[in-house]
Amino acid sequence: MRSGIRKNIKSGIARLTRGQLMNYAAAIHDQPTPFPAKGPGRYLQVRPDDTFIVSYPRSGNTWLRFLVANLVHRGEVVDYGNIETIVPDIYVTNELSLRKMAGPRILKSHEAYDPRYRRVIYAVRDPRGVIVSQFNTLRRLRGDLVGDSFEKFVDRQLAGDFDAWFGSWSGNVCSWIHQDKADVELLVVKYEDVRRDTLAVATRIVEFLGIETSEEELRDAVANSSHGRMRDLYESSSARLEKAIGEGNAGHLRPNMASADPGMTPRIEQRIRDRYGRVMASLGYA
């Protein structure tokens, strides 16, 4: 009899810890997540008027985030000390702060397609650049995870070792760009277009968001979001950012100080094409 009771209790706990406990805690405390002091991530309570800046990691999301912030908050100095209060990252800004924000909110996310996201600016980048940026960033912040061999890192990346949260590059990209436009208001922005003609991309963004701006305001927003400007801002305001979200989280937002090539050989490029070639071709990445 007692063994049967113990078995039922263990079975119940197992069911709860697979997700139901989270739902009960949310209901009891009127919170969308059981950890309201932490960034809710995919458990975010989404509002109908939210706009999301979404990308696979290392695809230019932070750059686009600053550009959008400068377009929306004209006349305000946007830096690394206040970006989390202007365009918050749903993985690092705590749930309570997000709930207190007046709408409409603009939020940063890396999630694959989520039907709750009704308006999305999706940033996409050539996977070769993504992988180089991933390697350089992780080697700087978590060298214990990646080591020094770029080729071995590429093998692991293509095998899915880093896909646990956001899926593969192609899976994340396709989940958004292949959605029926009736399901979501979607603006796809290529990282390479932002680099080539930021003003043109900024014009597309304000049209998408329904913002009226002058030519001068557009140019000011572009200038205030340039790579050089962002590097200067990081140096001057990163201490406040680190205090707010932690040194590790802040490190992921640091602009690339140099586009160091870790060893992208033709052989490695071909392996990336073998894995992602069809999607690359559809996006014009030869």
HELIX and SHEET records of a PDB file:
HELIX    1   1 ARG A    2  ARG A   15  1                                  14    
HELIX    2   2 LEU A   16  GLN A   20  3                                   5    
HELIX    3   3 LEU A   21  HIS A   29  1                                   9    
HELIX    4   4 GLY A   41  TYR A   43  5                                   3    
HELIX    5   5 ASN A   61  VAL A   72  1                                  12    
HELIX    6   6 ILE A   83  ILE A   86  1                                   4    
HELIX    7   7 GLU A   95  LYS A  100  1                                   6    
HELIX    8   8 PRO A  127  LEU A  141  1                                  15    
HELIX    9   9 GLY A  143  VAL A  146  1                                   4    
HELIX   10  10 PHE A  150  ALA A  159  1                                  10    
HELIX   11  11 TRP A  169  ILE A  177  1                                   9    
HELIX   12  12 TYR A  191  ARG A  196  1                                   6    
HELIX   13  13 THR A  198  LEU A  209  1                                  12    
HELIX   14  14 GLU A  215  ASN A  224  1                                  10    
HELIX   15  15 HIS A  227  ILE A  245  1                                  19    
HELIX   16  16 GLU A  247  LEU A  253  1                                   7    
HELIX   17  17 PRO A  266  SER A  282  1                                  17    
SHEET    1   A 4 ILE A 106  SER A 109  0                                        
SHEET    2   A 4 THR A  51  SER A  55  1                                        
SHEET    3   A 4 ARG A 119  VAL A 124  1                                        
SHEET    4   A 4 GLU A 185  LYS A 190  1                                        
END                                                                             
